[in-house]
Amino acid sequence: MHVTRLADAPAYEAPNHFDMRCLRLQGKEAGPSTQMWMGMSQILPGGRTGLDGSPMEKLYLVLEGQLTLVGERDGEREEQELGPHDSCRFAPGEKRQLLNRTNRPVLVALVMPMAPPT
């Protein structure tokens, strides 16, 4: 068993993330994991990510607040509003953007693999 206390979770910087604070909860510098890692981000009002793709599958779970998710795959764009306990999967290669269009912070968990599929 490996426990990471929130008070000890290391912060990390993610490229193309704006007005966000990201913490690593499991995996990478937060502790041992061979297949996946878990993070948690606080997205301030007006905070966002770029509309970027990744070779890795990503799973998001909204813990607090209202989060706008934009997905784009094969030229098709989709937008969804998620609230607490709503979740979303982005497939490998699917572009995704997270937006906080509210005046309250959003707290979201992320789970993704350590490496792209082979």
C-alpha positions in Angstrom: 0.0 0.0 0.0 1.2 3.5 -0.8 -0.7 6.5 0.7 -0.2 10.1 -0.4 -1.6 12.6 2.0 -3.0 15.7 0.3 -0.7 17.9 2.4 2.3 15.9 0.9 1.2 15.7 -2.7 3.8 17.3 -5.0 2.8 20.1 -7.3 3.6 19.8 -11.0 3.4 22.1 -14.0 1.5 21.0 -17.0 2.1 22.6 -20.4 -0.6 24.8 -21.9 -2.5 24.9 -18.5 -3.5 28.4 -17.4 -4.7 29.6 -13.9 -4.5 26.0 -12.6 -2.7 24.3 -9.7 -1.9 20.7 -10.3 -1.0 18.1 -7.7 0.2 14.5 -8.2 -1.7 12.1 -5.9 -0.2 8.8 -7.1 2.5 7.7 -9.5 5.5 9.5 -10.9 7.0 11.7 -8.1 4.1 11.0 -5.8 5.1 7.3 -5.4 5.3 3.9 -7.1 3.0 3.0 -10.0 3.8 0.9 -13.1 0.8 1.6 -15.3 -1.0 4.8 -14.4 -0.9 8.0 -12.4 -3.5 10.2 -10.7 -3.6 13.9 -10.3 -5.9 16.6 -9.0 -6.2 20.1 -10.4 -7.8 23.3 -9.1 -9.0 25.4 -12.0 -9.5 29.1 -11.0 -12.3 31.1 -12.5 -11.4 31.8 -16.1 -8.7 29.0 -16.0 -8.3 26.6 -18.9 -6.2 24.2 -20.8 -5.4 24.5 -24.5 -7.3 22.4 -27.0 -4.6 19.7 -27.3 -4.4 16.1 -28.2 -2.4 13.4 -26.5 -1.5 9.8 -27.4 -2.8 8.7 -24.0 -6.3 8.0 -22.8 -7.5 10.5 -20.1 -10.2 10.1 -17.4 -11.6 13.1 -15.6 -13.8 13.2 -12.5 -15.3 16.6 -11.3 -15.1 16.7 -7.5 -16.3 20.3 -7.0 -17.7 23.1 -9.2 -18.9 23.2 -12.9 -16.4 22.3 -15.6 -16.8 22.8 -19.3 -15.1 20.1 -21.4 -14.5 20.5 -25.2 -13.6 17.5 -27.3 -12.6 17.4 -30.9 -12.1 14.2 -32.9 -12.0 13.8 -36.7 -13.0 17.5 -37.1 -16.2 17.0 -34.9 -16.4 19.3 -31.9 -18.4 18.5 -28.8 -18.9 20.6 -25.6 -20.3 19.2 -22.3 -20.9 20.8 -18.9 -19.9 18.5 -16.0 -20.8 19.0 -12.3 -19.7 17.1 -9.1 -19.3 13.4 -9.6 -19.7 13.6 -13.4 -16.8 12.0 -15.3 -15.5 12.0 -18.9 -13.1 9.9 -21.0 -11.0 11.3 -23.8 -9.6 8.7 -26.2 -6.0 8.6 -27.3 -5.5 11.3 -30.0 -8.7 13.1 -29.1 -8.2 16.8 -28.6 -9.5 18.1 -25.3 -9.9 21.4 -23.5 -11.0 22.1 -19.9 -12.6 25.5 -19.1 -13.9 27.1 -15.9 -16.5 29.6 -17.1 -17.8 30.2 -13.6 -16.8 32.5 -10.7 -15.9 29.6 -8.4 -12.9 27.3 -8.5 -13.3 23.8 -10.0 -11.6 20.7 -8.5 -11.1 17.8 -10.9 -9.3 14.5 -10.7 -7.3 13.0 -13.6 -6.2 9.4 -14.2 -4.0 8.5 -17.2 -1.4 5.9 -18.2 2.3 6.3 -17.6 3.0 5.8 -21.3 1.1 5.7 -24.6 -0.2 2.3 -25.8 2.2 0.3 -27.8 
